Amino acid sequence: MSTTQLRIGMVGYAFMGAAHSQAWRTVNRFFDLPLRARMEVVCGRDSVKVAAAAERLGWAEYETDWRRLVERDDVDLIDVCTPGDSHAEIAIAALEAGKHVLCEKPLANTVAEATAMVAAARRAQARGQVAMCGFNYRRVPAAALMRHLVAEGRIGTIRHVRAVYLQDWLVDPQFPLAWRLRADRAGSGALGDIGAHIIDLTQYLTGQRITGVAALTETFIRERPLPAEDVQGLSGTASTDAMGEVTVDDAAVFLARFDGGALATFEASRFATGRKNALRIELNGSEGTLAFDLERLNELEFYDGTRPADEGGFTRILVTEPTHPYVGAWWPPGHLLGYEHSFTHQARDLIEAIATGTTPQPSFEDALGVQLVLDAVQRSAAAGAAWTDVPTVEHSMRDEHNALTERSEQPDLATGSTGGTEH
Ligand code: SOE
């Protein structure tokens, strides 16, 4: 790898590909970093569409085969911006080809895939490679400030975690059966797509782990028009009379406990009519409360319970001071940041981790921790909201290691031999 350049290859160029491209274009223009991101190659199956995406998003070249991309020796990092069913295959191949990896959330569609990705990332870490998962909301300045205040003890012991992520882009029954509505492509619906964000964010903000859940999920509209070829992402248009089955949840609600003793409620829904991207988290502590709303992402509400009662009340912190996380690189106080800045901050922290040889957060282990909660929620909902414990990452990795060991000790039915086969 060059000592001054970080050559990027990105797989996928829809909504997340556009957000990541914006980050790679801006990160070195606003942050003074030891490595300069070079947008070398964008990859997609359709040569005409990916060529147009390269032009529009600012990539030097385009590629139609991700397997060729991960083997190129003029690329240092693979940025995975594809649907969840290809995250594991692409990220593991890239790590084994010696690349750093940034992988969109959720890490994978199953715990088995996620544990295999963590194992590959651990092997790659020994070779000096890093792997990060794209839970970008950690890097909204107000969220990063919230984490700082909690870690400083400003709200004391956390008693309640209250998290919702509400959208309404599926309320129209004519919205077509996009990939996010198919379990074979996305793994789950609102749960893995937006529920994953509030699971990661609450574990990050509190510094604690979810230890158990009791959940309900629902699919309100079970059949939708099949999409035309060109339907991408969220803004689909119904295109055919043929109907297809929705095989994921439209909404998930669950109770949870954190290992620090807090009680929690979570809601993830694409049917919250009128709520467009309402990620809201409130933490009630023994000394105060903090509350964040993504639809007002430059603000943080803080109730300081240590102030004299007759001065009590919520303060609306405008998170635009140069001393606030990331803000100093942008504009003067009061000039506000947006959704896309969180991706630039993500790229900044990833470049810093690569340059300093440290593990970027959220790591693939952190993302496996989210995957374990997603899986527990699905198991609980399938068992009528039964209380379901969430395994630890290390427990899950031991299971994966044991399963691999057992498989390698099985006699190979073709040759009758046991143990590692020669490749
Ligand atoms: C769609 O629900 C979506 O694009 C998610 O996939 C993203 O992760 C979230 O940031 C915005 O909404």
Residues whose N, C-alpha, C, O or C-beta is under 5 A from the ligand:
A	BS01	SOE	D193
